[in-house]
Each structure stands twice: as C-alpha cells, then as structure tokens.
Amino acid sequence: MWHAVLTLAAAANEDGAAEPSKAPFYIAGLVLTAYAVVVAALGIVKHDFPASRGAATGVIGLGGLLVLATMASTILTS
C-alpha cells in the first residue's frame, strides 16, 4: 500500500511544477519566535512590563501581526 501512495506522490510531483521557497515561512517563524522570547524575558525581568495599557495593546497587536504574517507565509508557500 505504501508503494502505491509513494508512486502517486511521485507522479503528482512530476508535472514540472516547482515547489515555492519556504524561506518566507522560516523567516517569519524565526521573527515570531525571537519576539516571543524577548517578550517573555522582559516579562520575567520587569514585573511592570508593559508599563501602560497602551504599551500592552502595542505588544499584543505586534504579536498578533507576527502570528498573521507567519500564518500567511505558511499558506502562500504550501
């Protein structure tokens, strides 16, 4: 059975269509990961982080945008 699945997968890829580069996904994922680590570190070190409601909204908004960018790059490179 696995032979049939692999044969079908190989035949589907033989149509000459090159797969898109996954680099945008990797870059967006790395940026999101770095952002999460920085925000976590700041939250651990500074107990009043973020200092104001506006700053909290900005941190959450930027995190949301990075998640959306990573999701969009996943869809576009699939």
C-alpha positions in Angstrom: 0.0 0.0 0.0 2.8 2.4 0.9 4.3 1.7 -2.5 1.1 2.9 -4.2 1.0 6.1 -2.1 4.6 6.9 -2.8 4.1 6.2 -6.5 1.1 8.6 -6.6 3.0 11.2 -4.7 6.0 11.0 -7.1 3.7 11.1 -10.1 1.9 14.2 -8.7 5.2 16.0 -8.4 6.4 15.1 -11.9 4.2 17.6 -13.6 7.1 20.1 -13.6 5.7 22.4 -11.0 8.5 23.5 -8.7 7.6 23.9 -5.1 7.7 27.5 -3.8 10.5 28.5 -1.4 9.8 28.0 2.3 12.2 30.8 3.2 9.4 33.4 3.9 7.9 30.9 6.4 11.2 30.2 8.1 12.0 33.9 8.4 8.5 34.8 9.8 8.7 31.9 12.2 12.1 32.9 13.5 11.0 36.5 13.9 7.9 35.4 15.8 10.0 33.1 18.0 12.5 35.8 18.8 9.7 38.2 19.6 8.1 35.7 22.0 11.4 35.1 23.8 12.1 38.8 24.2 8.6 39.5 25.5 8.9 36.6 27.9 12.3 37.7 29.1 11.0 41.3 29.6 8.0 40.0 31.5 10.2 37.9 33.8 12.8 40.6 34.4 10.5 43.7 34.6 7.4 42.9 36.7 5.6 46.0 35.4 6.0 45.1 31.7 4.3 46.5 29.8 4.2 49.7 31.8 0.9 51.1 30.4 -2.3 50.0 28.8 -1.2 51.5 25.5 2.1 49.6 25.6 0.2 46.4 26.4 -2.1 47.0 23.4 1.0 47.5 21.2 2.7 44.4 22.4 -0.4 42.3 21.8 -1.0 43.9 18.4 2.5 43.4 17.2 2.4 39.7 18.4 -0.9 39.3 16.5 0.6 40.8 13.4 3.6 38.5 13.6 1.3 35.5 14.0 -0.8 36.5 11.0 2.4 37.0 8.9 3.6 33.6 9.8 0.2 32.0 9.0 0.1 33.9 5.7 3.6 32.7 4.7 2.6 29.2 5.6 -0.4 29.3 3.3 1.5 31.1 0.5 4.4 28.7 0.5 2.3 25.5 0.7 
